[in-house]
Amino acid sequence: KIKGLRETLGKNGVASIYSYEFSPVVWQNILKTSRGTALFTNPATAVNCGGAPQKIAYLAESAWRSAGVRNQIDIKFFTPSPGVFACPYYCKALDKIMVEKGIQANVKTNLVEVDGENQLATFERGDGEIFTQKFDFLHVTPPMSAPNFLQDSGLTNASGFVDVDKETCQHSRYPNVFALGDCSSLPTSKTYSAVSGQAPVVVHNVQSMLRSKPSEANAAYDGYTACPILIGDSKLMMAEFNGYTMEPAPTFWPLDQRVPRWVFYFM
């Protein structure tokens, strides 16, 4: 949890696209901001759609540029991870995009507290250093886990996700339980594309268990996932990769999918 976030969410320039109640406030805050410092954060946990924390930064940058106020706004992106994206193949391209757009990337840096009334964000670096940053606009991607009812059921691991085998999606302790998608512990990006690869595996393995043939519950998910990353200006990077090996897995040959394109945006 981030200290002070719940109390200030939806006011004081603080909002999140991950909040059903306050997601509309994000756009309102973008329209109201014409100068100052804008912060965008990514948490230390897995999140739904790993590219979204920076997508909103690109979209805001594009909106401020269109409004003619971009030069008056200092944009900073913070993430506890060692890079702005998990897959190195696409990370290098996104690093370049951030430089081109004038967005300062701060890696190994985690948001730990928000003082909304004074518009101060407190961060912790990987080496333990604590520092504060003044803001006029703050978009927070909160830490995430499976819903409380799952955590209370005893099905989750220490990180708060349903503890399953990364290939069969079968629970590590209860063989009649399977999980996929955002609530699962599968160590890949939590996207619709990932679920599309996990669903057939779970269907096959559950049907095998229901037929009392557990030895046939051996279908395996290979880690494929995709993150469509909006970068503004009606362009999108289609980042397809294996979330287990972090190797690229492009399917739109011969196009270089590290290059944002309008054709991916309209897909």
N, C-alpha and C positions, 0 to 999 in steps of 0.2 A: 504494500500500500504506500501511497505518497501522502505524507503528512500535509494537511491543509487543503488538499485538492477537492475533496467532496464539498467542503464549505464554500469554496469560491467558484466551482464549476458553473458556467452560465453567466458569470458576471466578472467585473474587473478585467475584462479583456481575455478571459480564460474560457476555453471551450474544447470540445472533442468530437470528431466525426464518429467516434465509437459510442457515443451516448445517444440513445433514442430520444431522450428529452431535450438535450442541448446541442445536437448536431446542427440544427438550423442556425444556431447562434454563431457557428464558425463563419458562415458566409456573411452574416451581419457584421461580425467583427472585421472581416476582410474589407468590407465596404467602408467601415468607419475609420480604418487605419490609413493615415496619409503620411505619417512620419514616425520615426522612432525605431525601436528594436522589436523584431518579431522572432520568437523562438518556437521551434518544432522539436518534439522529443519522441524517442523510441525507448521502450522499457527493456529490462533485463530478462523478461520472460518471453516465451513464444507468444505471437499475436495472430489474430485472425487477419489474413492477407498481409504477409510480411513487407510488401512494398508500399502499403497505404500510408504509413507515417511520413514517407518522403513524397508520395504522390501529392498530398495536400500542400506540401511546401512548394512544389513546382507549380501547382494550380494557383496558389496565392501569389507567387512571384509573377506569373503571367497576368493575373488580374491587376496587380499593382502597376505592372509595366503598361498595360492597356489604359489605365487611368492616369498615366503620366506622373506617378508619384514614386516609382521604383527607386530612383536615386536618393530619395529621402528616407528610405527604410533599410535598416541593416538586418539581414536575414541569417539566422544561425540554426543549424541542425545538430542535435545531440543524440548519440547512441552509445550504449555500454559495450557494444561489440567492437572488434578491432577494425571493422570496415563498415561502409554504409550499406553493404548488401552481402548476403551470406555466400553467394557463388562468386568466386574471384573473377571468372570470365566476364560477368556483367558488372561486377563491382568497379573494375577499372574504367569502364565506359561511363558509369554513373558518377564516379569521381570527377571525370572530365566535364560532365554536364553541370555538376555543382559549381565547378570553377567558372565555366562559361556563364552561368547565371548569377554569379556573385554570391553564392550561398556558402557560408563558412561551415565546413564539416568538422564536428568535434567528436572524435571516437573515444572509446573507453571512458565515457562520461555519462553518468546516470542521474536523472532527476530524482531527488529524495524528498523535497519539501516545496510547497508553494505558499507564499504570503500574498494572498490576493489583494488585500487592502492597500498594501504598500507596493504591489506589483514587483515582487522579488521572487526569483526562482533559485533554489539551492541545489547544487549538483555535487556529486562525489566522483572524483576521478579514479581510475583503476589503481593508482598508488595510494589511495586513501585520502588525498587532499580534498578538502571541502571548500567551495567558493559560491558566491552568490552572483546573480546576474539580473540587472534591472530589465524589465520588459514593458512593452506597450500592448503587445499581442502575444498570446501563448496558446499554442495547440499542443495538447497532451495526449499521447497514446498511453493509456493506463496499463499497469501490469495485469496479466490475464491468467485464468486457470479455468478448469471445468466448473460448472455450476455447483453451488454449495451442497445440493442434495446428492450429487455424486461423490463429493468429498466426504460427506457424512456416511455414505454407504460402505466405506472401506474398500472401494474399488480403485482408488487413485494412488499414485505414487507420491513421493515427497514434493514433487513440483506441482501437484494438484491436478494431474491429468490421469485418465483411466489407463492403468498399467497393462499394456498389451505387447505381444511379440511384434516386432517391426515388419515382419514378413506376412505372417498368417492373420494378424490383427486379433488373435485370440488372447484372452486374459492370462496373465502369468500365473495366477493361482486358481482361477475358476474356469475350467475348460468349456463351460456352457455359456460363457460371456464373451462377446466380441464388441469391439468399438472401432470407429473410424471418424475421420474428420476432426473438427476443432476440439472435441472433448478428449480425444485420444492422446496417448503419449508418443505416437509415431513421430520420430525425429526428422520431420521434413516440414517444409513450409505449409501452413494451414490455409489452403486455397481450394476453390471449387475444382480446379484441375486435379489436385491431389486426390480429392474425394472421388472423382470420376475413375481414377485408377484403383482406388481402394474398394469401392462398392462391389465390383464383380468378384473380387477375392472373398469378401465377407459373405456374399450370397452363396458362392460355391461351398465355402467351409461350413456355414451354418446349415445348409441343406445336407451336407455329409453327416453332420452331427445329428440332425433330425432323423436321418435314415439309419442311425446307430452304426455308422461306419466312420469312426473318428480317424482311422488311419488314412482316409481319403480327404480329410480336411487339411490338405497340404498346398492349396493355391497360395501364391506368394505375391505380395505387392513389392515392386522394385524401387520405390522411392521417387518416381516421377512426379514433378510438380511444375507449375507455371505461374509466374507473376506478371500480369500485364501492368506495366508501369507508365501511367500518364505523366508526361513531362510538360504539358501545356502546349498552346499553339496547335491544337488538334493533332498531336503526334503521340505515339505510344511505343515503348520498348517492350517487345514480347519476349520476356526472359523465361525460357524453358530450360530446366535442368534437373538433375537427379539430386534430391534433397539428402540422400545418404552419402553419396560420394562427392557431391558438389561439382560434378562434371557437367558441362553444358549438354543439353539434349535437344538441339534445334530441330524443328520439323518443317520449316518453311524454306528449305534449300531451293535456290542458291542464295537467298537473301541473308545478309549478315544481320542477325537479330539483335546485335548490340547497337544497331543504328535505329533510333526512333523514326517511325514512318507513319504517314497518314493512313495507309492501307490497314495497319494494325489497329489504329484508332477506330476506324469505321467497321472493323470486324466485331 
